[in-house]
Amino acid sequence: MKTPEHIIVVDDDKEIRSLLSEFLSKHNYQVTAAQNGDELTKILHQQHDIALIILDIMLPGIDGLEICKKIRASSNTPILMLTAVSDMLDRIIGLEVGADDYLTKPFNPRELLARIRAILRRTEDKIIFGVSNQEVKKMTRLKFSGWVLDTAIRRLISPEEIEIPLNGRGYDLLLTFLEHPQRVLSRDHLLDILSNRSAEPFDRSIDVQVSRLRLKLGDDPKDPKLIKTIRTGGYMFASAVDRA
């Protein structure tokens, strides 16, 4: 029998922690709750099998955005952030500091479950030394403009042979571009692939992810050579891609 995946719920609202813990436990997840960043830090020091962190932005003391940034400095553990409906800026900043997805409060628990499953599907590549069965079969190195994305070990190598860290969403976005080079991909299409959800009005999360990926690739946002912005269309990966 498969070991239940371990999720940490971080929220200062006791009722929300209790309700989410009960709901996720009923859906076969192991759940640990924390009310602030200090408790989360203790849990992360004690546990090393965390599949996902559900992190509220509005926390006492160190807020969720700063916590997310600190986690990203040393870990690629998926993070789903909870935000207030009006906090669009916080959602964008959350994605910029490394969150994999966000959900606005109040939310339907079923939508939360769908988001969790979508994130875990994208990051369940931990079967053999962090390599999925699908990747083992492909063992593909995608080469573009001096860069190499090794899908067997999910590693991005710069032309100077420096490893560039990517979180789960950043990796998936780059892989999507490399699998569809020199083709226009709409924002809605990219959002559907990466988040398993349709775009909301004024949803700029894909633009944020593209900006972060450009930064990783050293692609000048004012004159990008790799990821081109297509007016009213979306984005296009302009470089040729070779498989090895």
VOPA-964815 format. One record per residue: residue in three letters; x, y, z of N, C-alpha, C in turn. Coordinates in pm, whole numbers, padded with zeros to 5 digits, always signed. Example, Ala and Ser with C-alpha at 12.3 -4.5 7.8 and 13.67 -1.06 7.14 Angstrom:
! VOPA-964815
ala+01319-00569+00780+01230-00450+00780+01320-00330+00780ser+01285-00225+00708+01367-00106+00714+01290+00003+00787
***
This chain:
! VOPA-964815
met+00084-00119+00000+00000+00000+00000+00088+00125+00000lys+00049+00223-00082+00127+00346-00094+00120+00426+00035thr+00236+00475+00079+00241+00559+00199+00171+00691+00170pro+00083+00737+00260+00014+00865+00237+00113+00980+00222glu+00085+01067+00127+00172+01183+00107+00150+01283+00220his+00258+01345+00263+00257+01428+00382+00241+01575+00343ile+00137+01639+00394+00108+01779+00367+00113+01858+00497ile+00176+01974+00492+00175+02064+00607+00079+02179+00578val-00010+02205+00672-00103+02317+00662-00058+02426+00759val-00027+02545+00707+00020+02655+00790-00082+02769+00784asp-00153+02790+00896-00255+02895+00903-00274+02931+01050asp-00286+03060+01080-00301+03100+01219-00445+03085+01270asp-00538+03052+01179-00677+03029+01217-00695+02883+01258lys-00720+02861+01385-00732+02725+01439-00841+02646+01369glu-00953+02711+01340-01065+02641+01276-01027+02596+01135ile-00960+02683+01060-00918+02646+00925-00819+02530+00930arg-00723+02536+01023-00627+02426+01036-00699+02295+01063ser-00796+02300+01153-00869+02179+01192-00951+02125+01075leu-01023+02215+01006-01108+02172+00896-01025+02114+00781leu-00914+02181+00747-00830+02130+00638-00764+01999+00675ser-00720+01988+00798-00656+01864+00843-00754+01747+00834glu-00877+01772+00878-00978+01666+00874-01015+01631+00730phe-01033+01733+00647-01071+01710+00508-00964+01633+00431leu-00838+01676+00446-00730+01611+00371-00702+01471+00425ser-00718+01452+00555-00700+01318+00612-00802+01220+00555lys-00925+01268+00534-01028+01183+00475-00996+01144+00332his-00909+01224+00268-00868+01192+00131-00729+01129+00127asn-00694+01065+00236-00575+00979+00243-00442+01054+00238tyr-00440+01174+00294-00314+01245+00310-00276+01247+00457gln-00147+01240+00483-00097+01263+00619-00083+01413+00637val-00140+01467+00743-00143+01612+00760-00080+01653+00893thr+00006+01753+00886+00061+01817+01006+00025+01964+00999ala-00025+02021+01109-00068+02160+01111+00030+02247+01189ala+00045+02371+01143+00129+02470+01212+00058+02603+01208gln+00075+02684+01313+00005+02812+01318+00093+02930+01278asn+00222+02907+01263+00311+03018+01224+00442+02964+01167gly+00529+03056+01129+00655+03017+01068+00747+02940+01161asp+00747+02974+01290+00833+02904+01385+00795+02756+01395glu+00665+02729+01404+00620+02590+01412+00652+02515+01282leu+00637+02583+01168+00670+02520+01040+00818+02485+01035thr+00904+02575+01080+01048+02550+01080+01082+02425+01161lys+01021+02411+01279+01045+02293+01363+01003+02165+01291ile+00888+02170+01225+00838+02053+01152+00934+02015+01040leu+00979+02115+00965+01069+02088+00852+01204+02032+00898his+01247+02069+01018+01371+02015+01071+01354+01869+01116gln+01231+01834+01153+01204+01700+01203+01159+01603+01095gln+01097+01657+00990+01040+01573+00884+01113+01599+00752his+01133+01494+00676+01203+01508+00548+01127+01443+00433asp+00999+01420+00454+00919+01354+00352+00798+01439+00315ile+00815+01569+00315+00703+01660+00291+00672+01666+00142ala+00546+01638+00107+00505+01641-00033+00458+01779-00076leu+00401+01856+00019+00342+01985-00016+00322+02069+00110ile+00336+02200+00096+00307+02293+00205+00195+02386+00161ile+00087+02389+00238-00021+02486+00217+00007+02602+00311leu+00033+02720+00256+00087+02831+00335+00002+02956+00321asp-00057+03000+00431-00134+03124+00431-00038+03243+00427ile-00073+03346+00351+00013+03463+00343+00007+03545+00472met-00114+03565+00523-00131+03651+00641-00108+03571+00769leu+00015+03573+00816+00052+03503+00937+00112+03602+01038pro+00097+03576+01167+00161+03662+01266+00312+03644+01263gly+00385+03751+01293+00531+03742+01288+00577+03744+01143ile+00656+03647+01103+00703+03637+00965+00588+03593+00876asp+00557+03672+00772+00442+03638+00689+00475+03527+00589gly+00371+03480+00521+00386+03368+00430+00481+03394+00315leu+00484+03517+00267+00573+03550+00155+00719+03533+00194glu+00754+03582+00313+00893+03570+00360+00927+03424+00389ile+00831+03350+00444+00853+03208+00472+00878+03133+00342cys+00796+03163+00240+00812+03098+00109+00950+03126+00052lys+00993+03250+00063+01125+03288+00011+01236+03211+00081lys+01225+03194+00212+01327+03122+00288+01329+02974+00251ile+01210+02917+00234+01203+02775+00195+01269+02755+00060arg+01238+02846-00035+01292+02832-00170+01445+02844-00175ala+01503+02906-00075+01649+02920-00074+01718+02786-00056ser+01646+02687-00003+01711+02559+00025+01630+02437-00016ser+01508+02457-00068+01423+02342-00097+01329+02371-00214asn+01295+02265-00289+01198+02277-00397+01064+02215-00358thr+01040+02195-00229+00912+02141-00183+00798+02227-00237pro+00698+02168-00302+00588+02247-00358+00515+02329-00251ile+00476+02451-00289+00407+02541-00197+00280+02594-00264leu+00168+02575-00197+00040+02630-00241+00003+02740-00143met-00006+02865-00191-00032+02977-00101-00180+03010-00096leu-00227+03049+00023-00364+03093+00043-00363+03245+00059thr-00447+03313-00019-00450+03458-00017-00593+03509-00005ala-00607+03633+00040-00737+03698+00043-00777+03736-00099val-00906+03745-00124-00956+03773-00259-00897+03901-00316ser-00881+04003-00232-00837+04134-00281-00686+04147-00295asp-00612+04047-00252-00466+04060-00247-00398+04011-00375met-00434+04070-00490-00373+04031-00617-00222+04053-00614leu-00178+04165-00554-00035+04192-00548+00038+04084-00470asp-00020+04040-00358+00042+03933-00279+00050+03804-00359arg-00052+03776-00440-00049+03654-00521+00068+03660-00620ile+00085+03774-00684+00194+03790-00780+00329+03778-00712ile+00343+03844-00597+00469+03836-00523+00495+03692-00479gly+00388+03623-00437+00402+03483-00397+00460+03398-00507leu+00413+03417-00629+00467+03343-00742+00611+03384-00771glu+00639+03512-00752+00775+03560-00777+00876+03501-00680val+00835+03477-00555+00929+03423-00458+00931+03271-00458gly+00849+03208-00545+00865+03064-00563+00747+02977-00533ala+00628+03033-00505+00511+02949-00483+00474+02878-00612asp+00422+02756-00600+00383+02679-00719+00242+02713-00767asp+00158+02757-00675+00022+02794-00711-00038+02873-00595tyr-00156+02930-00617-00223+03003-00509-00372+02975-00516leu-00441+02997-00406-00585+02981-00398-00639+03092-00309thr-00746+03156-00354-00800+03268-00278-00905+03222-00178lys-00906+03289-00063-01006+03264+00040-01127+03355+00017pro-01248+03304+00045-01281+03167+00084-01277+03076-00038phe-01252+02949-00018-01241+02856-00129-01323+02731-00102asn-01353+02662-00211-01422+02533-00202-01317+02426-00174pro-01336+02345-00070-01237+02241-00040-01210+02149-00159arg-01309+02129-00244-01288+02044-00362-01189+02107-00459glu-01195+02241-00469-01098+02309-00555-00958+02297-00496leu-00948+02310-00365-00819+02293-00299-00764+02154-00328leu-00848+02053-00317-00805+01916-00342-00757+01900-00486ala-00829+01961-00581-00790+01953-00721-00655+02020-00745arg-00633+02136-00680-00504+02204-00695-00391+02120-00637ile-00416+02061-00520-00315+01977-00456-00277+01861-00548arg-00378+01795-00601-00351+01679-00687-00277+01720-00813ala-00310+01837-00869-00241+01884-00989-00094+01911-00959ile-00067+01976-00847+00072+02004-00810+00150+01875-00786leu+00089+01782-00715+00159+01658-00684+00181+01572-00808arg+00089+01580-00905+00111+01508-01030+00234+01562-01101arg+00255+01695-01088+00370+01756-01156+00500+01730-01082thr+00491+01692-00958+00614+01680-00878+00631+01541-00817glu+00562+01442-00871+00571+01309-00812+00687+01228-00869asp+00780+01300-00937+00893+01233-01002+01001+01199-00900lys+00966+01111-00805+01058+01076-00698+01073+00924-00684ile+01055+00856-00795+01049+00711-00787+01187+00649-00772ile+01280+00693-00856+01416+00638-00851+01513+00754-00841phe+01567+00778-00720+01660+00888-00698+01607+01019-00755gly+01477+01041-00734+01416+01164-00782+01383+01164-00929val+01385+01046-00994+01359+01037-01138+01234+00955-01160ser+01141+01004-01242+01018+00933-01267+01040+00821-01369asn+00945+00727-01373+00952+00621-01472+00950+00678-01613gln+00867+00778-01635+00858+00839-01767+00991+00902-01806glu+01055+00972-01713+01183+01036-01744+01292+00932-01765val+01288+00822-01688+01389+00717-01706+01382+00661-01847lys+01257+00648-01897+01240+00595-02033+01294+00693-02135lys+01272+00823-02112+01316+00922-02209+01466+00950-02199met+01515+00970-02077+01655+01005-02055+01699+01111-02156thr+01622+01218-02165+01642+01319-02269+01716+01440-02217arg+01809+01487-02297+01876+01614-02272+01833+01708-02382leu+01766+01815-02345+01718+01914-02440+01817+02030-02444lys+01871+02058-02562+01975+02159-02577+01923+02278-02657phe+01953+02400-02607+01909+02521-02676+02002+02636-02641ser+02055+02702-02742+02137+02823-02724+02246+02805-02619gly+02309+02689-02617+02417+02662-02522+02369+02607-02389trp+02239+02608-02363+02182+02557-02239+02146+02409-02255val+02135+02340-02142+02094+02199-02143+01993+02178-02031leu+01877+02121-02065+01782+02075-01965+01784+01924-01965asp+01834+01867-01856+01843+01721-01843+01717+01673-01773thr+01623+01615-01849+01495+01574-01791+01507+01449-01705ala+01615+01374-01721+01633+01255-01638+01654+01291-01492ile+01717+01406-01469+01744+01447-01330+01689+01588-01303arg+01605+01640-01395+01539+01770-01379+01641+01879-01346arg+01744+01889-01427+01853+01982-01400+01874+02073-01520leu+01884+02205-01493+01912+02303-01596+02057+02348-01583ile+02133+02337-01692+02275+02372-01694+02297+02487-01789ser+02364+02591-01742+02389+02710-01823+02503+02685-01922pro+02522+02774-02019+02635+02760-02112+02769+02760-02039glu+02775+02818-01920+02899+02818-01840+02909+02694-01753glu+02815+02597-01774+02811+02470-01701+02783+02490-01552ile+02698+02588-01523+02652+02612-01387+02508+02563-01375glu+02480+02489-01268+02344+02441-01248+02255+02556-01198ile+02142+02574-01264+02048+02681-01231+01924+02618-01166pro+01896+02651-01040+01783+02588-00971+01648+02634-01028leu+01555+02541-01041+01419+02570-01085+01321+02504-00989asn+01215+02576-00953+01111+02509-00875+01024+02427-00970gly+00928+02355-00916+00848+02265-00998+00777+02334-01112arg+00719+02451-01083+00645+02522-01186+00737+02580-01292gly+00853+02630-01250+00949+02683-01345+01000+02575-01439tyr+01027+02457-01383+01072+02345-01465+00965+02306-01566asp+00841+02295-01521+00732+02255-01610+00710+02356-01721leu+00724+02485-01689+00707+02588-01790+00817+02579-01895leu+00942+02566-01851+01052+02554-01946+01036+02429-02031leu+01001+02318-01970+00984+02194-02045+00873+02208-02149thr+00764+02276-02113+00655+02299-02208+00704+02379-02328phe+00781+02485-02303+00837+02563-02413+00929+02478-02501leu+01014+02398-02437+01111+02319-02513+01044+02207-02593glu+00929+02163-02546+00855+02060-02621+00774+02119-02735his+00760+02253-02736+00684+02321-02842+00762+02442-02893pro+00886+02420-02940+00967+02536-02982+00909+02602-03106gln+00928+02736-03112+00889+02816-03228+00740+02801-03261arg+00661+02781-03154+00515+02778-03167+00455+02873-03065val+00351+02944-03104+00285+03037-03013+00198+02957-02916leu+00221+02980-02785+00142+02916-02681+00066+03025-02607ser-00065+03014-02603-00146+03117-02540-00130+03112-02388arg-00161+03223-02321-00156+03226-02175-00252+03123-02116asp-00373+03114-02172-00471+03019-02121-00420+02876-02134his-00355+02847-02248-00303+02712-02269-00193+02680-02168leu-00103+02773-02147+00005+02753-02051-00049+02737-01910leu-00147+02820-01874-00205+02812-01740-00275+02680-01719asp-00343+02631-01822-00412+02503-01812-00313+02389-01792ile-00199+02394-01861-00097+02290-01849-00033+02293-01710leu+00000+02413-01663+00077+02426-01540-00008+02418-01415ser-00133+02461-01422-00214+02471-01301-00343+02394-01306asn-00373+02336-01422-00497+02260-01436-00618+02347-01404arg-00613+02474-01446-00725+02564-01423-00729+02669-01533ser-00846+02728-01554-00862+02832-01654-00820+02966-01596ala-00783+03056-01685-00740+03189-01641-00859+03269-01589glu-00834+03342-01481-00933+03435-01429-00910+03570-01497pro-01011+03660-01498-00988+03792-01555-00868+03860-01488phe-00780+03918-01570-00661+03989-01523-00562+03896-01451asp-00574+03767-01474-00479+03673-01412-00345+03687-01482arg-00244+03729-01408-00112+03752-01467-00009+03650-01416ser-00056+03539-01362+00037+03444-01302+00134+03386-01404ile+00087+03361-01526+00177+03308-01629+00283+03412-01665asp+00242+03539-01673+00340+03644-01703+00448+03650-01594val+00406+03631-01469+00503+03630-01359+00599+03513-01375gln+00544+03395-01406+00629+03276-01422+00726+03293-01539val+00678+03351-01648+00765+03374-01763+00876+03473-01726ser+00841+03577-01652+00943+03674-01610+01049+03608-01524arg+01008+03522-01433+01103+03452-01347+01191+03359-01429leu+01132+03291-01529+01210+03200-01612+01309+03278-01698arg+01266+03389-01751+01359+03474-01828+01478+03515-01742leu+01450+03550-01617+01557+03589-01526+01656+03474-01507lys+01604+03354-01490+01691+03237-01473+01777+03215-01598leu+01718+03242-01715+01789+03217-01841+01873+03336-01887gly+01870+03445-01809+01944+03564-01850+01889+03625-01977asp+01758+03612-01998+01691+03661-02118+01637+03801-02090asp+01694+03901-02153+01659+04041-02128+01510+04062-02151pro+01432+04100-02049+01288+04117-02067+01252+04229-02165lys+01343+04328-02182+01316+04436-02275+01341+04395-02420asp+01428+04297-02438+01458+04246-02572+01490+04097-02563pro+01389+04015-02529+01413+03872-02508+01449+03800-02638lys+01548+03712-02629+01591+03634-02744+01534+03491-02741leu+01504+03444-02620+01457+03306-02607+01305+03297-02599ile+01246+03369-02504+01101+03362-02485+01040+03492-02534lys+00981+03487-02652+00924+03606-02714+00779+03626-02667thr+00743+03751-02642+00604+03785-02613+00532+03811-02744ile+00418+03743-02763+00338+03760-02883+00214+03842-02847arg+00200+03957-02904+00088+04045-02870-00044+03974-02894thr-00128+03978-02793-00261+03916-02792-00255+03764-02809gly-00134+03711-02821-00124+03567-02847-00072+03485-02733gly+00028+03537-02661+00090+03460-02555+00240+03466-02564tyr+00306+03350-02572+00451+03345-02576+00499+03240-02677met+00622+03260-02724+00683+03164-02815+00829+03145-02776phe+00872+03018-02769+01014+02989-02745+01084+02993-02879ala+01171+03093-02898+01225+03125-03030+01345+03039-03070ser+01416+02982-02975+01538+02908-03007+01505+02768-03062ala+01594+02719-03144+01585+02579-03188+01620+02489-03070val+01562+02370-03065+01585+02276-02957+01630+02143-03014asp+01739+02091-02960+01791+01961-03003+01778+01861-02889arg+01748+01737-02925+01738+01629-02827+01862+01541-02835ala+01912+01502-02719+02031+01416-02718+02006+01296-02630
***
